[in-house]
Amino acid sequence: MSEYQYNLELLDEIQQSNIANELHSTLDFMRWAYSYFNASDLYYGHGYDNAWDEAQQLILAALHLPTDVPEKLFEARLTLIEKSRIIDIVKQRLGFRKPIAYLTHSAWFASLEFYVDERVIIPRSPIAELVQNRFAGILHAEPHRILDMCTGSGCIAIACAEYFPNAEIDAVDLSTDALNVAEMNIQHHQMSERVIPMQSDLFNELPQEQYDLIVSNPPYVDQEDLNDMPEEYCHEPDMALGSGFDGLDIVKRILRQAPDYLADHGSLICEVGNSMVHLTEQFPNVPFNWIELKNGGLGVFSLSKEQLLAHRDEFIQAE
């Protein structure tokens, strides 16, 4: 029996049951959803890492309740319309394997909430920890000009604006769809005067600015990992995940071009995830500073402008 058929049987079971009359409270539905999620083949990796947290947050979102709702309200009885809304969203999670963030249109990054849909990748970068720590130990001084390359939803750019209130940030992406979502988030967080969305194929259409910091979470998944990804990832934009056989096509372009856009003593911070193995193999002489992340995650490095320039010939030869 395939995974899809197994979830289909669960959906048939839900369809044939009388849930709306048998369950009454928010807690009833949380327990019910938790059981079905545990019985399914769902993958958790887009904001929550277990069935209970997903069930709880999905149902609170369906009821338009905040995450910090008093638990005593969990015993409150629900209306038939509310029950129907919960059942429908649980069926979508089971049947389409759609990540919870796309069902609720909400994701958190660096303690800030962002609107997301299938035009952008779901925020989950460990760079959030670095932003919240204000890139301690990496930057020589507080940055005043920041470039967020491959901005997607705009989460890194907006978080940088939040934690560096004197900085101006350019949020760059090739995808107009992604930039439309980023613009929504910029407006929501009232950052339109300091976060500027810009369309460009990496640096190609950008003016020759000098940034104190370039930060990037580009597509970096290699072909092997892309083939093995759970079905949930199929809902994310293809162009936001894969980047050639070794996952480094875009990263290599960034390494070649970044020093031209960095101010003296400026730094590049870039995430490459599991593709760090390929990067270190191909550039054994480059002194990548692999950043230790206390909250988990790997594959985030920093390089100074001086280091990028010193090894530019190696990056050019890798074309």
VEXKOL-642927 format. One record per residue (C-alpha): residue number from 1; residue in three letters; z, x, y. Coordinates in steps of 0.05 Angstrom, whole numbers, always signed. Last residue first. Layout:
N
<r NUM 'ALA' <Z X Y>> ...
***
This chain:
319
<r 319 'GLU' <-272 +647 +573>> <r 318 'ALA' <-220 +695 +544>> <r 317 'GLN' <-249 +754 +583>> <r 316 'ILE' <-228 +719 +648>> <r 315 'PHE' <-156 +712 +624>> <r 314 'GLU' <-152 +785 +604>> <r 313 'ASP' <-182 +806 +671>> <r 312 'ARG' <-130 +764 +707>> <r 311 'HIS' <-72 +802 +676>> <r 310 'ALA' <-44 +836 +738>> <r 309 'LEU' <-64 +776 +781>> <r 308 'LEU' <-24 +727 +739>> <r 307 'GLN' <+35 +775 +739>> <r 306 'GLU' <+34 +781 +815>> <r 305 'LYS' <+28 +706 +824>> <r 304 'SER' <+90 +698 +781>> <r 303 'LEU' <+88 +670 +711>> <r 302 'SER' <+130 +615 +681>> <r 301 'PHE' <+130 +585 +611>> <r 300 'VAL' <+145 +519 +578>> <r 299 'GLY' <+132 +517 +503>> <r 298 'LEU' <+195 +484 +477>> <r 297 'GLY' <+236 +421 +479>> <r 296 'GLY' <+310 +408 +478>> <r 295 'ASN' <+360 +389 +531>> <r 294 'LYS' <+383 +460 +543>> <r 293 'LEU' <+313 +487 +554>> <r 292 'GLU' <+303 +562 +550>> <r 291 'ILE' <+242 +581 +590>> <r 290 'TRP' <+189 +625 +559>> <r 289 'ASN' <+173 +678 +611>> <r 288 'PHE' <+103 +699 +591>> <r 287 'PRO' <+96 +775 +597>> <r 286 'VAL' <+21 +779 +582>> <r 285 'ASN' <+4 +835 +533>> <r 284 'PRO' <-1 +792 +471>> <r 283 'PHE' <-51 +744 +503>> <r 282 'GLN' <-88 +710 +446>> <r 281 'GLU' <-29 +708 +398>> <r 280 'THR' <+20 +689 +453>> <r 279 'LEU' <-24 +630 +473>> <r 278 'HIS' <-38 +607 +402>> <r 277 'VAL' <+36 +603 +386>> <r 276 'MET' <+51 +570 +453>> <r 275 'SER' <+5 +515 +429>> <r 274 'ASN' <+67 +479 +402>> <r 273 'GLY' <+84 +457 +473>> <r 272 'VAL' <+39 +484 +527>> <r 271 'GLU' <+78 +469 +590>> <r 270 'CYS' <+64 +507 +655>> <r 269 'ILE' <+104 +536 +712>> <r 268 'LEU' <+64 +579 +760>> <r 267 'SER' <+102 +618 +812>> <r 266 'GLY' <+96 +641 +884>> <r 265 'HIS' <+118 +710 +907>> <r 264 'ASP' <+59 +713 +955>> <r 263 'ALA' <+29 +643 +960>> <r 262 'LEU' <-6 +614 +900>> <r 261 'TYR' <-75 +582 +902>> <r 260 'ASP' <-117 +642 +884>> <r 259 'PRO' <-65 +660 +831>> <r 258 'ALA' <-77 +593 +795>> <r 257 'GLN' <-151 +603 +778>> <r 256 'ARG' <-151 +644 +714>> <r 255 'LEU' <-86 +617 +685>> <r 254 'ILE' <-107 +546 +701>> <r 253 'ARG' <-173 +555 +665>> <r 252 'LYS' <-137 +583 +605>> <r 251 'VAL' <-90 +523 +604>> <r 250 'ILE' <-150 +475 +604>> <r 249 'ASP' <-182 +504 +541>> <r 248 'LEU' <-115 +519 +508>> <r 247 'GLY' <-105 +466 +454>> <r 246 'ASP' <-129 +514 +400>> <r 245 'PHE' <-190 +473 +379>> <r 244 'GLY' <-202 +444 +448>> <r 243 'SER' <-156 +410 +498>> <r 242 'GLY' <-126 +347 +467>> <r 241 'LEU' <-74 +303 +500>> <r 240 'ALA' <-88 +274 +569>> <r 239 'MET' <-163 +267 +557>> <r 238 'ASP' <-151 +222 +497>> <r 237 'PRO' <-112 +172 +540>> <r 236 'GLU' <-50 +146 +503>> <r 235 'HIS' <-54 +88 +455>> <r 234 'CYS' <-73 +134 +397>> <r 233 'TYR' <-5 +168 +406>> <r 232 'GLU' <+30 +110 +372>> <r 231 'GLU' <-13 +122 +310>> <r 230 'PRO' <+27 +184 +292>> <r 229 'MET' <-5 +251 +307>> <r 228 'ASP' <-33 +292 +250>> <r 227 'ASN' <-105 +299 +275>> <r 226 'LEU' <-81 +319 +345>> <r 225 'ASP' <-34 +371 +314>> <r 224 'GLU' <-93 +404 +278>> <r 223 'GLN' <-139 +399 +339>> <r 222 'ASP' <-91 +432 +387>> <r 221 'VAL' <-50 +392 +437>> <r 220 'TYR' <-50 +423 +507>> <r 219 'PRO' <-69 +371 +559>> <r 218 'PRO' <-36 +395 +623>> <r 217 'ASN' <+38 +392 +643>> <r 216 'SER' <+31 +433 +706>> <r 215 'VAL' <+74 +462 +761>> <r 214 'ILE' <+46 +504 +817>> <r 213 'LEU' <+99 +531 +864>> <r 212 'ASP' <+99 +564 +932>> <r 211 'TYR' <+29 +538 +944>> <r 210 'GLN' <-26 +569 +985>> <r 209 'GLU' <-83 +521 +998>> <r 208 'GLN' <-156 +538 +987>> <r 207 'PRO' <-182 +467 +990>> <r 206 'LEU' <-185 +432 +923>> <r 205 'GLU' <-249 +408 +889>> <r 204 'ASN' <-252 +459 +833>> <r 203 'PHE' <-177 +471 +824>> <r 202 'LEU' <-167 +426 +763>> <r 201 'ASP' <-227 +379 +762>> <r 200 'SER' <-204 +345 +825>> <r 199 'GLN' <-178 +279 +851>> <r 198 'MET' <-119 +283 +899>> <r 197 'PRO' <-55 +243 +904>> <r 196 'ILE' <-12 +264 +964>> <r 195 'VAL' <+64 +264 +957>> <r 194 'ARG' <+101 +275 +1023>> <r 193 'GLU' <+84 +216 +1068>> <r 192 'SER' <+70 +169 +1010>> <r 191 'MET' <+139 +182 +978>> <r 190 'GLN' <+168 +112 +983>> <r 189 'HIS' <+188 +112 +909>> <r 188 'HIS' <+146 +50 +896>> <r 187 'GLN' <+89 +76 +938>> <r 186 'ILE' <+85 +141 +899>> <r 185 'ASN' <+91 +103 +834>> <r 184 'MET' <+32 +58 +851>> <r 183 'GLU' <-8 +118 +875>> <r 182 'ALA' <+6 +153 +808>> <r 181 'VAL' <-22 +93 +772>> <r 180 'ASN' <-86 +95 +813>> <r 179 'LEU' <-88 +171 +803>> <r 178 'ALA' <-87 +161 +727>> <r 177 'ASP' <-147 +114 +731>> <r 176 'THR' <-183 +162 +777>> <r 175 'SER' <-177 +215 +723>> <r 174 'LEU' <-187 +287 +745>> <r 173 'ASP' <-115 +295 +768>> <r 172 'VAL' <-79 +328 +826>> <r 171 'ALA' <-12 +310 +858>> <r 170 'ASP' <-4 +351 +922>> <r 169 'ILE' <+69 +359 +942>> <r 168 'GLU' <+103 +370 +1009>> <r 167 'ALA' <+173 +399 +1005>> <r 166 'ASN' <+234 +388 +1050>> <r 165 'PRO' <+267 +337 +1003>> <r 164 'PHE' <+263 +383 +943>> <r 163 'TYR' <+296 +342 +888>> <r 162 'GLU' <+262 +276 +904>> <r 161 'ALA' <+195 +308 +922>> <r 160 'CYS' <+197 +347 +857>> <r 159 'ALA' <+210 +282 +820>> <r 158 'ILE' <+151 +250 +854>> <r 157 'ALA' <+104 +307 +835>> <r 156 'ILE' <+130 +309 +763>> <r 155 'CYS' <+125 +234 +753>> <r 154 'GLY' <+56 +225 +785>> <r 153 'SER' <+33 +180 +728>> <r 152 'GLY' <-18 +232 +707>> <r 151 'THR' <-4 +294 +750>> <r 150 'CYS' <-53 +343 +718>> <r 149 'MET' <-34 +398 +768>> <r 148 'ASP' <+29 +385 +809>> <r 147 'LEU' <+21 +430 +869>> <r 146 'ILE' <+82 +447 +911>> <r 145 'ARG' <+87 +469 +984>> <r 144 'HIS' <+157 +479 +1014>> <r 143 'PRO' <+188 +514 +954>> <r 142 'GLU' <+261 +537 +957>> <r 141 'ALA' <+263 +612 +946>> <r 140 'HIS' <+251 +664 +892>> <r 139 'LEU' <+237 +611 +840>> <r 138 'ILE' <+254 +618 +766>> <r 137 'GLY' <+330 +625 +761>> <r 136 'ALA' <+342 +552 +781>> <r 135 'PHE' <+279 +510 +778>> <r 134 'ARG' <+314 +456 +819>> <r 133 'ASN' <+360 +440 +760>> <r 132 'GLN' <+333 +369 +761>> <r 131 'VAL' <+262 +397 +764>> <r 130 'LEU' <+275 +443 +705>> <r 129 'GLU' <+304 +387 +663>> <r 128 'ALA' <+244 +343 +679>> <r 127 'ILE' <+198 +400 +655>> <r 126 'PRO' <+219 +378 +586>> <r 125 'SER' <+159 +330 +590>> <r 124 'ARG' <+168 +259 +567>> <r 123 'PRO' <+127 +217 +615>> <r 122 'ILE' <+79 +170 +577>> <r 121 'ILE' <+7 +191 +585>> <r 120 'VAL' <-32 +151 +635>> <r 119 'ARG' <-84 +95 +636>> <r 118 'GLU' <-48 +60 +579>> <r 117 'ASP' <+7 +35 +625>> <r 116 'VAL' <+64 +67 +663>> <r 115 'TYR' <+110 +49 +721>> <r 114 'PHE' <+162 +102 +733>> <r 113 'GLU' <+239 +103 +734>> <r 112 'LEU' <+276 +165 +760>> <r 111 'SER' <+331 +203 +723>> <r 110 'ALA' <+285 +264 +716>> <r 109 'PHE' <+234 +220 +681>> <r 108 'TRP' <+243 +149 +657>> <r 107 'ALA' <+189 +102 +631>> <r 106 'SER' <+172 +30 +646>> <r 105 'HIS' <+112 -14 +633>> <r 104 'THR' <+154 -53 +583>> <r 103 'LEU' <+101 -56 +528>> <r 102 'TYR' <+69 +10 +548>> <r 101 'ALA' <+137 +45 +549>> <r 100 'ILE' <+153 +16 +480>> <r 99 'PRO' <+96 +53 +447>> <r 98 'LYS' <+42 +8 +416>> <r 97 'ARG' <+45 +8 +340>> <r 96 'PHE' <-3 -51 +344>> <r 95 'GLY' <+31 -98 +295>> <r 94 'LEU' <+103 -75 +299>> <r 93 'ARG' <+109 -65 +374>> <r 92 'GLN' <+65 -126 +388>> <r 91 'LYS' <+107 -168 +341>> <r 90 'VAL' <+170 -146 +377>> <r 89 'ILE' <+138 -166 +444>> <r 88 'ASP' <+121 -236 +418>> <r 87 'ILE' <+189 -249 +386>> <r 86 'ILE' <+224 -230 +451>> <r 85 'ARG' <+180 -275 +494>> <r 84 'SER' <+190 -333 +446>> <r 83 'LYS' <+265 -325 +449>> <r 82 'GLU' <+264 -325 +525>> <r 81 'ILE' <+222 -389 +525>> <r 80 'LEU' <+268 -421 +475>> <r 79 'THR' <+328 -406 +520>> <r 78 'LEU' <+379 -353 +501>> <r 77 'ARG' <+452 -359 +486>> <r 76 'ALA' <+499 -308 +517>> <r 75 'GLU' <+533 -261 +469>> <r 74 'PHE' <+497 -199 +496>> <r 73 'LEU' <+525 -218 +565>> <r 72 'LYS' <+591 -187 +545>> <r 71 'GLU' <+554 -121 +540>> <r 70 'PRO' <+549 -116 +616>> <r 69 'VAL' <+476 -100 +635>> <r 68 'ASP' <+466 -25 +646>> <r 67 'THR' <+394 -24 +620>> <r 66 'PRO' <+374 -78 +669>> <r 65 'LEU' <+354 -148 +647>> <r 64 'HIS' <+284 -177 +653>> <r 63 'LEU' <+293 -214 +586>> <r 62 'ALA' <+234 -178 +554>> <r 61 'ALA' <+260 -113 +584>> <r 60 'LEU' <+329 -124 +552>> <r 59 'ILE' <+294 -138 +486>> <r 58 'LEU' <+253 -74 +487>> <r 57 'GLN' <+313 -33 +509>> <r 56 'GLN' <+358 -56 +452>> <r 55 'ALA' <+305 -52 +398>> <r 54 'GLU' <+283 +18 +421>> <r 53 'ASP' <+355 +43 +423>> <r 52 'TRP' <+368 +15 +354>> <r 51 'ALA' <+304 +42 +322>> <r 50 'ASN' <+314 +115 +341>> <r 49 'ASP' <+285 +170 +385>> <r 48 'TYR' <+275 +136 +452>> <r 47 'GLY' <+228 +155 +509>> <r 46 'HIS' <+161 +161 +474>> <r 45 'GLY' <+181 +193 +408>> <r 44 'TYR' <+198 +140 +358>> <r 43 'TYR' <+147 +127 +303>> <r 42 'LEU' <+144 +59 +270>> <r 41 'ASP' <+134 +54 +195>> <r 40 'SER' <+172 -11 +187>> <r 39 'ALA' <+237 -34 +154>> <r 38 'ASN' <+279 +1 +207>> <r 37 'PHE' <+240 -34 +262>> <r 36 'TYR' <+250 -101 +227>> <r 35 'SER' <+325 -91 +221>> <r 34 'TYR' <+332 -68 +294>> <r 33 'ALA' <+291 -128 +317>> <r 32 'TRP' <+340 -175 +283>> <r 31 'ARG' <+402 -138 +308>> <r 30 'MET' <+376 -140 +379>> <r 29 'PHE' <+356 -213 +370>> <r 28 'ASP' <+426 -234 +349>> <r 27 'LEU' <+456 -191 +406>> <r 26 'THR' <+415 -230 +457>> <r 25 'SER' <+442 -294 +428>> <r 24 'HIS' <+415 -353 +388>> <r 23 'LEU' <+380 -336 +323>> <r 22 'GLU' <+362 -389 +271>> <r 21 'ASN' <+321 -437 +314>> <r 20 'ALA' <+275 -385 +347>> <r 19 'ILE' <+272 -346 +282>> <r 18 'ASN' <+241 -400 +239>> <r 17 'SER' <+203 -355 +191>> <r 16 'GLN' <+130 -357 +171>> <r 15 'GLN' <+105 -314 +229>> <r 14 'ILE' <+161 -264 +220>> <r 13 'GLU' <+143 -255 +147>> <r 12 'ASP' <+70 -249 +164>> <r 11 'LEU' <+87 -194 +214>> <r 10 'LEU' <+128 -157 +162>> <r 9 'GLU' <+69 -162 +113>> <r 8 'LEU' <+23 -134 +166>> <r 7 'ASN' <+71 -76 +177>> <r 6 'TYR' <+63 -58 +103>> <r 5 'GLN' <-12 -67 +106>> <r 4 'TYR' <-17 -17 +164>> <r 3 'GLU' <+26 +34 +127>> <r 2 'SER' <-21 +30 +67>> <r 1 'MET' <+0 +0 +0>> 
***
